[in-house]
């Protein structure tokens, strides 16, 4: 299928999956959080991605997140399903089911742990993309998967009619420029600290973790770049810098984002599923020190920030395990 234009949006939130204190998905909180980030300016939501704790979600939970996202967004934002699997057959079935559940697009991560060759990566992506009519974002994050999608492989994948974009968490800007010059692929920044640099060399948008806390500034940056207003985009980038550091530096982004959202009273619990755990005392203190430097960021008013280190401590064992068969 040929997709015209951008079917994903530009300000995409890598959504956290709010959970109860015992580690079960908090569905009312999911609905509220999706509505909050869309109201703040997001036009795309990536559910069940890394930040959504895809590794410990069950397949039924992943599909319900798509359904809930579609219901809450009501056409205001695209719902992209992330994650996938390091087993090609499982990924194919999961994305087929996600399409039936109403997903607007899929984001396929490089197979992790297996450490496939580039030929294996190419085959994995092609077979998954063949199995659905949905537009595809390739997720290149070697820091988590152990292997990059090499430049030559990206060029070959760009010829697939369903593969339209790359989420780049590799940070090789020269490679991004080469791919943008030689293909029609869209790029999405997958590194919150480098959103503006990515946009400056031609990226389409971002898929961000910090946008869970403050999506509005990213809307401002995108709109400013679209209008050629670098000064406004740069000013917003600078204002966001300490918040990005708080979310992305000291603990996994999921952990920090939930800790901050809970302290702001926007989710009921900061709980994550094991093997993730909440920040230790010294880590929480570092996050809070960074937040003290955040000023004038829309949607991120920390004057009434009430962190609960005890509520965040440890991690939860859900009643039903995730992807093990």
Secondary structure, DSSP 8 states (H G I E B T S, - for coil): ----S-SS-SEEEE----B-TTS-B-HHHHHHHHHHHHHTT-SEEEESSTTTTGGGS-HHHHHHHHHHHHHHHTTSSEEEE----SSHHHHHHHHHHHHHHT-SEEEEE---SS---HHHHHHHHHHHHHT-SSEEEEEE-HHHHS----HHHHHHHTTSTTEEEEEE-S--HHHHHHHHHHS--EEEE--GGGHHHHHHTT--EEEESGGGT--HHHHHHHHHHHTT-HHHHHHHHHHHHHHHHHHHSSS-HHHHHHHHHHHTTSSS----BTT-----HHHHHHHHHHHTT--S-TT---TT----HHHHSS-B--SS-SS--
